[in-house]
Amino acid sequence: MASYRQILYRIVFRTKNSQQSISPGHARVLYAYIMGIIKNKNCTLFRFHGMPDHIHILSDCHPSK
C-alpha cells in the first residue's frame, strides 16, 4: 500500500510596521536567499511573489525536514 502526502504551506513575511523597505535591488538578493533555503531543505517551491512590504511563498516541505 502506498502513502501519499502533500501539505502546502502559504507563508507571508511582512516588514515591520508594513514599511515599504524591500527595494528592487535588495529584493533580488533576498529572494535568491529564500529560494536557496527552500531548495536546500528538499522542498518544492510552487509560487513566490514579493512586494515592497511583504513576501508570499507557496511551498511544500519534505517529510524528513
N, C-alpha and C positions, 0 to 999 in steps of 0.2 A: 504494500500500500504506500503510495507516495503522499508526501505532505507538501503543501504549497503555502507560501506566506507572502504577503505584500502589504506592508503598512507604509503609507505615505505620510510624510511629515511636512507640514506647512510652517515654516519658520519665518518670523518677521523680526528684524533688528531695526530699532528706531534710535535716532540720535537723541541726546539729552535735550529736553525741552523742545523737541521737534525742530531744532535749528537746522537750517539748510547748509550743513557743513561738509557734505560729501561732494567735493568739486570733481569735474570730469577728469582732471589729471590724477587725482588721488583715487578715483573710483576704479580705474583700470588695475592699479596695483592691489587695491583692496579686494576686488572681485577675483582676480587671479589667485590671491592668497586663500580666500574662502573656497574656491573651486579645487585648489590643491589639497586642502584638508579633506574635503568630501571624497575626492578620488583616492587619497591615501588610506581612508577608512573603508575602502571597498563598497562605497555607497554609489547609488545611481542618481545623478542629477537630472531631473526632468525639466524644470523651469527655474530661471534665475532672472530677477528683474530688480533694478535699483533706481532709486530716485534720490534727489539731494538730501532728503531727510529720513529715508528708510530703505530697507532691502527686503525683498521677498525671495524665499527659497522653497522649492518643492522637490523633495528628495525622499528616497527610502534609505534605510540603514541596514547594512549587512548583519545577519543574526549573530555573528561572532563578535561584533563590536558593541 
